[in-house]
Amino acid sequence: MVTIERKSFGLHDIVEMKKPHPCGTNAWKVIRMGMDIRMKCTGCGHSVLLPRSRFEKRLKKVLISAAEQEKEPKKPPESL
């Protein structure tokens, strides 16, 4: 029997899907997780809701995990 490894992803991850968005960007931010996954296009800001099963089929890879984003130092606001 062949077991398929499930792709792991989390809330606020930046993911790449198999097909790009019509705006030309192929990076999406996961903004809601549950039975459905809501993701937001990082290019134009369009939000899409997909059933988890369809999301997992279309997911290509995780570009930036939320844990990596937290490790990056925050830039202090520039004062005028």
MMTF fields as JSON, N, C-alpha, C and O atoms, coordinates in Angstrom:
{
  "mmtfVersion": "1.0.0",
  "mmtfProducer": "UNKNOWN",
  "numBonds": 319,
  "numAtoms": 320,
  "numGroups": 80,
  "numChains": 1,
  "numModels": 1,
  "chainsPerModel": [1],
  "groupsPerChain": [80],
  "chainIdList": ["A"],
  "bondAtomList": [4, 2, 8, 6, 12, 10, 16, 14, 20, 18, 24, 22, 28, 26, 32, 30, 36, 34, 40, 38, 44, 42, 48, 46, 52, 50, 56, 54, 60, 58, 64, 62, 68, 66, 72, 70, 76, 74, 80, 78, 84, 82, 88, 86, 92, 90, 96, 94, 100, 98, 104, 102, 108, 106, 112, 110, 116, 114, 120, 118, 124, 122, 128, 126, 132, 130, 136, 134, 140, 138, 144, 142, 148, 146, 152, 150, 156, 154, 160, 158, 164, 162, 168, 166, 172, 170, 176, 174, 180, 178, 184, 182, 188, 186, 192, 190, 196, 194, 200, 198, 204, 202, 208, 206, 212, 210, 216, 214, 220, 218, 224, 222, 228, 226, 232, 230, 236, 234, 240, 238, 244, 242, 248, 246, 252, 250, 256, 254, 260, 258, 264, 262, 268, 266, 272, 270, 276, 274, 280, 278, 284, 282, 288, 286, 292, 290, 296, 294, 300, 298, 304, 302, 308, 306, 312, 310, 316, 314],
  "bondOrderList": [1, 1, 1, 1, 1, 1, 1, 1, 1, 1, 1, 1, 1, 1, 1, 1, 1, 1, 1, 1, 1, 1, 1, 1, 1, 1, 1, 1, 1, 1, 1, 1, 1, 1, 1, 1, 1, 1, 1, 1, 1, 1, 1, 1, 1, 1, 1, 1, 1, 1, 1, 1, 1, 1, 1, 1, 1, 1, 1, 1, 1, 1, 1, 1, 1, 1, 1, 1, 1, 1, 1, 1, 1, 1, 1, 1, 1, 1, 1],
  "groupList": [{"groupName": "MET", "atomNameList": ["N", "CA", "C", "O"], "elementList": ["N", "C", "C", "O"], "formalChargeList": [0, 0, 0, 0], "bondAtomList": [1, 0, 2, 1, 3, 2], "bondOrderList": [1, 1, 2], "singleLetterCode": "M", "chemCompType": "L-PEPTIDE LINKING"}, {"groupName": "VAL", "atomNameList": ["N", "CA", "C", "O"], "elementList": ["N", "C", "C", "O"], "formalChargeList": [0, 0, 0, 0], "bondAtomList": [1, 0, 2, 1, 3, 2], "bondOrderList": [1, 1, 2], "singleLetterCode": "V", "chemCompType": "L-PEPTIDE LINKING"}, {"groupName": "THR", "atomNameList": ["N", "CA", "C", "O"], "elementList": ["N", "C", "C", "O"], "formalChargeList": [0, 0, 0, 0], "bondAtomList": [1, 0, 2, 1, 3, 2], "bondOrderList": [1, 1, 2], "singleLetterCode": "T", "chemCompType": "L-PEPTIDE LINKING"}, {"groupName": "ILE", "atomNameList": ["N", "CA", "C", "O"], "elementList": ["N", "C", "C", "O"], "formalChargeList": [0, 0, 0, 0], "bondAtomList": [1, 0, 2, 1, 3, 2], "bondOrderList": [1, 1, 2], "singleLetterCode": "I", "chemCompType": "L-PEPTIDE LINKING"}, {"groupName": "GLU", "atomNameList": ["N", "CA", "C", "O"], "elementList": ["N", "C", "C", "O"], "formalChargeList": [0, 0, 0, 0], "bondAtomList": [1, 0, 2, 1, 3, 2], "bondOrderList": [1, 1, 2], "singleLetterCode": "E", "chemCompType": "L-PEPTIDE LINKING"}, {"groupName": "ARG", "atomNameList": ["N", "CA", "C", "O"], "elementList": ["N", "C", "C", "O"], "formalChargeList": [0, 0, 0, 0], "bondAtomList": [1, 0, 2, 1, 3, 2], "bondOrderList": [1, 1, 2], "singleLetterCode": "R", "chemCompType": "L-PEPTIDE LINKING"}, {"groupName": "LYS", "atomNameList": ["N", "CA", "C", "O"], "elementList": ["N", "C", "C", "O"], "formalChargeList": [0, 0, 0, 0], "bondAtomList": [1, 0, 2, 1, 3, 2], "bondOrderList": [1, 1, 2], "singleLetterCode": "K", "chemCompType": "L-PEPTIDE LINKING"}, {"groupName": "SER", "atomNameList": ["N", "CA", "C", "O"], "elementList": ["N", "C", "C", "O"], "formalChargeList": [0, 0, 0, 0], "bondAtomList": [1, 0, 2, 1, 3, 2], "bondOrderList": [1, 1, 2], "singleLetterCode": "S", "chemCompType": "L-PEPTIDE LINKING"}, {"groupName": "PHE", "atomNameList": ["N", "CA", "C", "O"], "elementList": ["N", "C", "C", "O"], "formalChargeList": [0, 0, 0, 0], "bondAtomList": [1, 0, 2, 1, 3, 2], "bondOrderList": [1, 1, 2], "singleLetterCode": "F", "chemCompType": "L-PEPTIDE LINKING"}, {"groupName": "GLY", "atomNameList": ["N", "CA", "C", "O"], "elementList": ["N", "C", "C", "O"], "formalChargeList": [0, 0, 0, 0], "bondAtomList": [1, 0, 2, 1, 3, 2], "bondOrderList": [1, 1, 2], "singleLetterCode": "G", "chemCompType": "PEPTIDE LINKING"}, {"groupName": "LEU", "atomNameList": ["N", "CA", "C", "O"], "elementList": ["N", "C", "C", "O"], "formalChargeList": [0, 0, 0, 0], "bondAtomList": [1, 0, 2, 1, 3, 2], "bondOrderList": [1, 1, 2], "singleLetterCode": "L", "chemCompType": "L-PEPTIDE LINKING"}, {"groupName": "HIS", "atomNameList": ["N", "CA", "C", "O"], "elementList": ["N", "C", "C", "O"], "formalChargeList": [0, 0, 0, 0], "bondAtomList": [1, 0, 2, 1, 3, 2], "bondOrderList": [1, 1, 2], "singleLetterCode": "H", "chemCompType": "L-PEPTIDE LINKING"}, {"groupName": "ASP", "atomNameList": ["N", "CA", "C", "O"], "elementList": ["N", "C", "C", "O"], "formalChargeList": [0, 0, 0, 0], "bondAtomList": [1, 0, 2, 1, 3, 2], "bondOrderList": [1, 1, 2], "singleLetterCode": "D", "chemCompType": "L-PEPTIDE LINKING"}, {"groupName": "PRO", "atomNameList": ["N", "CA", "C", "O"], "elementList": ["N", "C", "C", "O"], "formalChargeList": [0, 0, 0, 0], "bondAtomList": [1, 0, 2, 1, 3, 2], "bondOrderList": [1, 1, 2], "singleLetterCode": "P", "chemCompType": "L-PEPTIDE LINKING"}, {"groupName": "CYS", "atomNameList": ["N", "CA", "C", "O"], "elementList": ["N", "C", "C", "O"], "formalChargeList": [0, 0, 0, 0], "bondAtomList": [1, 0, 2, 1, 3, 2], "bondOrderList": [1, 1, 2], "singleLetterCode": "C", "chemCompType": "L-PEPTIDE LINKING"}, {"groupName": "ASN", "atomNameList": ["N", "CA", "C", "O"], "elementList": ["N", "C", "C", "O"], "formalChargeList": [0, 0, 0, 0], "bondAtomList": [1, 0, 2, 1, 3, 2], "bondOrderList": [1, 1, 2], "singleLetterCode": "N", "chemCompType": "L-PEPTIDE LINKING"}, {"groupName": "ALA", "atomNameList": ["N", "CA", "C", "O"], "elementList": ["N", "C", "C", "O"], "formalChargeList": [0, 0, 0, 0], "bondAtomList": [1, 0, 2, 1, 3, 2], "bondOrderList": [1, 1, 2], "singleLetterCode": "A", "chemCompType": "L-PEPTIDE LINKING"}, {"groupName": "TRP", "atomNameList": ["N", "CA", "C", "O"], "elementList": ["N", "C", "C", "O"], "formalChargeList": [0, 0, 0, 0], "bondAtomList": [1, 0, 2, 1, 3, 2], "bondOrderList": [1, 1, 2], "singleLetterCode": "W", "chemCompType": "L-PEPTIDE LINKING"}, {"groupName": "GLN", "atomNameList": ["N", "CA", "C", "O"], "elementList": ["N", "C", "C", "O"], "formalChargeList": [0, 0, 0, 0], "bondAtomList": [1, 0, 2, 1, 3, 2], "bondOrderList": [1, 1, 2], "singleLetterCode": "Q", "chemCompType": "L-PEPTIDE LINKING"}],
  "groupTypeList": [0, 1, 2, 3, 4, 5, 6, 7, 8, 9, 10, 11, 12, 3, 1, 4, 0, 6, 6, 13, 11, 13, 14, 9, 2, 15, 16, 17, 6, 1, 3, 5, 0, 9, 0, 12, 3, 5, 0, 6, 14, 2, 9, 14, 9, 11, 7, 1, 10, 10, 13, 5, 7, 5, 8, 4, 6, 5, 10, 6, 6, 1, 10, 3, 7, 16, 16, 4, 18, 4, 6, 4, 13, 6, 6, 13, 13, 4, 7, 10],
  "groupIdList": [1, 2, 3, 4, 5, 6, 7, 8, 9, 10, 11, 12, 13, 14, 15, 16, 17, 18, 19, 20, 21, 22, 23, 24, 25, 26, 27, 28, 29, 30, 31, 32, 33, 34, 35, 36, 37, 38, 39, 40, 41, 42, 43, 44, 45, 46, 47, 48, 49, 50, 51, 52, 53, 54, 55, 56, 57, 58, 59, 60, 61, 62, 63, 64, 65, 66, 67, 68, 69, 70, 71, 72, 73, 74, 75, 76, 77, 78, 79, 80],
  "secStructList": [7, 7, 7, 7, 7, 7, 7, 7, 7, 7, 6, 6, 7, 3, 3, 3, 3, 1, 1, 7, 7, 6, 6, 1, 7, 7, 7, 3, 3, 3, 3, 3, 7, 1, 1, 3, 3, 3, 3, 3, 3, 6, 6, 6, 7, 7, 3, 3, 3, 3, 3, 2, 2, 2, 2, 2, 2, 2, 3, 3, 3, 3, 3, 3, 7, 2, 2, 2, 2, 2, 2, 1, 7, 7, 7, 7, 7, 7, 7, 7],
  "xCoordList": [0.839, 0.0, 0.887, 1.875, 0.533, 1.291, 0.639, -0.561, 1.446, 0.92, 1.417, 2.599, 0.512, 0.839, 1.04, 0.188, 2.18, 2.464, 1.666, 1.705, 0.944, 0.161, 1.087, 2.048, 0.786, 1.592, 1.242, 0.07, 2.261, 2.004, 2.06, 2.947, 1.103, 1.019, 0.33, -0.331, 0.482, -0.111, -0.697, -0.586, -1.317, -1.923, -0.839, 0.205, -1.066, -0.179, 1.039, 1.973, 1.047, 2.112, 1.892, 0.757, 2.98, 2.903, 3.122, 4.167, 2.128, 2.178, 2.145, 1.689, 2.642, 2.598, 1.634, 1.711, 0.727, -0.252, 0.216, 1.17, -0.451, -0.047, -0.281, 0.492, -1.346, -1.65, -1.572, -2.041, -0.985, -0.913, -2.274, -3.17, -2.404, -3.607, -3.603, -2.524, -4.754, -4.797, -4.019, -3.644, -3.771, -3.004, -1.518, -0.745, -1.105, 0.283, 1.093, 2.213, 0.549, 1.257, 0.91, -0.222, 1.882, 1.608, 1.994, 2.449, 1.817, 2.087, 0.807, 0.225, 0.382, -0.857, -0.577, 0.257, -1.257, -1.129, -2.357, -3.487, -2.14, -3.235, -3.739, -2.993, -5.016, -5.552, -6.639, -7.064, -7.101, -8.094, -7.949, -7.789, -8.007, -7.919, -9.065, -9.48, -9.563, -10.643, -11.005, -10.12, -12.281, -12.709, -12.44, -12.201, -12.48, -12.152, -10.903, -10.612, -10.167, -8.96, -9.211, -9.549, -9.044, -9.145, -7.733, -6.917, -7.462, -6.138, -6.295, -7.298, -5.275, -5.3, -4.125, -2.994, -4.387, -3.33, -2.415, -2.883, -1.103, -0.163, 0.043, 0.618, -0.413, -0.268, -1.386, -1.138, -2.63, -3.761, -4.657, -5.507, -4.485, -5.283, -6.599, -7.382, -6.872, -8.12, -8.13, -7.114, -9.272, -9.405, -10.214, -11.231, -9.759, -10.405, -10.615, -9.736, -11.786, -12.108, -12.192, -12.978, -11.375, -11.368, -11.616, -11.181, -12.311, -12.386, -10.977, -10.136, -10.722, -9.378, -8.859, -7.686, -9.707, -9.269, -8.785, -7.771, -9.51, -9.113, -7.844, -6.976, -7.734, -6.535, -5.304, -4.274, -5.418, -4.28, -3.872, -2.686, -4.843, -4.526, -3.79, -2.882, -4.188, -3.618, -2.356, -1.671, -2.035, -0.854, 0.41, 0.543, 1.324, 2.6, 3.656, 4.295, 3.845, 4.813, 4.592, 3.918, 5.175, 5.144, 6.387, 7.509, 6.196, 7.321, 7.958, 9.172, 7.136, 7.618, 6.647, 5.453, 7.145, 6.261, 6.099, 6.937, 5.028, 4.765, 5.877, 6.212, 6.452, 7.547, 8.765, 9.43, 9.063, 10.189, 9.922, 10.839, 8.668, 8.316, 8.515, 8.934, 8.221, 8.373, 9.835, 10.17, 10.719, 12.143, 12.829, 13.813, 12.311, 12.921, 12.754, 11.664, 13.818, 13.706, 12.791, 12.811, 12.006, 11.094, 11.897, 12.762, 11.594, 12.26, 11.602, 10.376, 12.387, 11.785, 11.19, 11.723, 10.099, 9.503, 10.469, 11.131, 10.522, 11.422, 10.769, 9.596, 11.536, 11.001, 11.421, 12.47, 10.589, 10.855, 11.801, 12.121],
  "yCoordList": [-1.179, 0.0, 1.247, 1.318, 2.201, 3.44, 4.492, 4.746, 5.105, 6.187, 7.512, 7.677, 8.428, 9.749, 10.69, 10.794, 11.372, 12.316, 13.595, 14.182, 14.02, 15.253, 16.446, 16.448, 17.449, 18.663, 19.454, 19.598, 19.965, 20.722, 22.218, 22.7, 22.92, 24.368, 24.909, 24.168, 26.193, 26.788, 28.158, 28.69, 28.708, 30.026, 31.074, 31.036, 31.986, 33.088, 32.639, 33.42, 31.395, 30.956, 31.583, 31.853, 31.811, 32.24, 30.977, 30.335, 30.623, 29.371, 29.63, 30.676, 28.644, 28.69, 27.614, 26.469, 27.98, 27.027, 26.528, 27.063, 25.508, 24.934, 25.893, 25.917, 26.682, 27.649, 29.062, 29.309, 29.999, 31.381, 32.083, 31.668, 33.126, 33.962, 34.769, 35.053, 35.151, 35.949, 37.268, 37.811, 37.793, 39.039, 38.785, 39.736, 37.5, 37.178, 36.711, 36.229, 36.845, 36.445, 35.004, 34.565, 34.276, 32.908, 32.728, 31.655, 33.765, 33.7, 34.097, 35.15, 33.234, 33.439, 33.361, 32.562, 34.177, 34.132, 33.437, 33.827, 32.407, 31.679, 32.554, 32.851, 32.968, 33.867, 33.224, 33.821, 32.007, 31.31, 29.819, 29.38, 29.042, 27.59, 26.937, 27.413, 25.861, 25.08, 24.027, 23.472, 23.743, 22.836, 23.477, 22.785, 24.795, 25.561, 26.376, 26.707, 26.695, 27.511, 28.809, 28.788, 29.94, 31.235, 31.736, 31.764, 32.134, 32.664, 33.965, 34.2, 34.812, 36.146, 36.274, 35.948, 36.75, 36.952, 38.075, 39.15, 37.815, 38.838, 39.92, 40.966, 39.685, 40.679, 41.702, 42.904, 41.219, 42.141, 42.203, 43.088, 41.279, 41.309, 40.57, 40.601, 39.894, 39.134, 37.951, 37.275, 37.695, 36.623, 35.478, 35.708, 34.233, 33.043, 32.033, 31.836, 31.393, 30.362, 29.02, 28.864, 28.047, 26.719, 25.661, 25.82, 24.577, 23.449, 22.902, 22.931, 22.41, 21.929, 20.893, 20.934, 19.974, 18.92, 19.505, 19.066, 20.494, 21.119, 21.946, 21.962, 22.636, 23.42, 22.519, 22.843, 21.364, 20.454, 19.877, 19.643, 19.642, 19.136, 20.191, 19.867, 21.446, 22.525, 23.151, 23.904, 22.853, 23.41, 22.819, 21.599, 23.674, 23.214, 23.157, 22.123, 24.281, 24.303, 25.526, 26.479, 25.475, 26.606, 27.446, 26.959, 28.692, 29.579, 30.113, 30.02, 30.669, 31.23, 30.788, 31.075, 30.096, 29.691, 30.857, 31.758, 30.826, 31.896, 31.962, 33.044, 30.812, 30.78, 31.54, 32.244, 31.4, 32.129, 33.63, 34.426, 34.02, 35.437, 36.063, 37.217, 35.324, 35.851, 36.023, 36.921, 35.172, 35.234, 36.443, 36.946, 36.912, 38.065, 39.296, 39.539, 40.078, 41.275, 42.312, 42.536, 42.923, 43.977, 45.266, 45.61, 45.971, 47.239, 48.329, 48.439, 49.129, 50.215, 51.251, 51.462, 51.898, 52.917, 54.085, 54.544, 54.538, 55.662, 56.952, 57.199, 57.768, 59.057, 60.126, 60.033, 61.127, 62.197, 63.213, 64.173],
  "zCoordList": [0.0, 0.0, 0.0, 0.732, -0.806, -0.914, -0.032, -0.132, 0.838, 1.665, 1.115, 0.813, 0.995, 0.466, 1.648, 2.531, 1.646, 2.723, 2.502, 1.421, 3.533, 3.434, 3.529, 4.297, 2.744, 2.769, 4.016, 4.362, 4.686, 5.909, 5.609, 4.905, 6.155, 5.993, 7.225, 7.953, 7.458, 8.644, 8.36, 7.255, 9.376, 9.281, 9.048, 9.699, 8.151, 7.766, 6.954, 6.776, 6.457, 5.553, 4.18, 3.786, 3.46, 2.068, 1.238, 1.34, 0.412, -0.342, -1.847, -2.31, -2.593, -4.06, -4.518, -4.07, -5.409, -5.932, -7.304, -7.868, -7.834, -9.12, -10.278, -11.236, -10.192, -11.256, -10.697, -9.586, -11.449, -10.967, -11.026, -11.761, -10.256, -10.266, -11.557, -12.077, -12.098, -13.328, -13.262, -14.301, -12.045, -11.93, -12.193, -12.315, -12.284, -12.59, -11.389, -11.555, -10.184, -8.964, -8.615, -8.816, -8.095, -7.659, -6.194, -5.799, -5.394, -3.956, -3.226, -3.487, -2.311, -1.571, -0.087, 0.34, 0.716, 2.167, 2.741, 2.447, 3.56, 4.209, 5.357, 6.29, 5.283, 6.298, 7.16, 8.15, 6.802, 7.609, 7.362, 6.223, 8.442, 8.312, 9.069, 10.126, 8.524, 9.117, 8.09, 7.439, 7.933, 6.868, 5.511, 4.521, 5.48, 4.276, 4.562, 5.711, 3.506, 3.619, 2.86, 1.677, 3.547, 2.87, 2.66, 3.581, 1.419, 1.095, 0.341, -0.333, 0.47, -0.126, -1.08, -0.722, -2.297, -3.292, -2.806, -2.431, -2.818, -2.363, -3.408, -3.108, -4.625, -5.692, -5.692, -5.599, -5.798, -5.943, -4.707, -4.615, -3.753, -2.533, -2.624, -1.675, -3.756, -3.917, -2.96, -2.798, -2.325, -1.348, -1.948, -2.602, -1.724, -2.271, -1.151, -0.311, -1.141, -0.165, -0.889, -1.823, -0.454, -1.063, 0.001, 1.141, -0.356, 0.571, 0.815, -0.084, 2.011, 2.372, 1.373, 1.001, 0.938, 0.014, -1.314, -1.857, -1.832, -3.096, -2.907, -3.779, -1.764, -1.467, -1.436, -2.028, -0.729, -0.615, -1.968, -2.202, -2.87, -4.209, -5.036, -5.801, -4.877, -5.695, -5.112, -5.803, -3.853, -3.204, -3.823, -3.929, -4.224, -4.779, -3.688, -3.492, -2.967, -1.865, -0.991, -1.38, 0.194, 1.121, 0.824, 0.96, 0.425, 0.119, 1.398, 1.581, 2.278, 3.544, 4.632, 4.55, 5.644, 6.737, 7.719, 7.773, 8.48, 9.448, 10.489, 10.969, 10.84, 11.824, 11.302, 12.062, 9.998, 9.405, 9.398, 9.603, 9.164, 9.135, 10.507, 10.599, 11.582, 12.936, 13.313, 14.086, 12.777, 13.106, 12.49, 13.032, 11.354, 10.694, 11.573, 12.09, 11.751, 12.589, 11.956, 10.745, 12.792, 12.328, 12.123, 12.929, 11.025, 10.757, 11.599, 11.61, 12.3, 13.073, 12.126, 11.037, 12.518, 11.655, 11.453, 12.384, 10.227, 9.928, 10.375, 10.096, 11.07, 11.5, 10.504, 9.866, 10.39, 9.42, 9.938, 9.237]
}
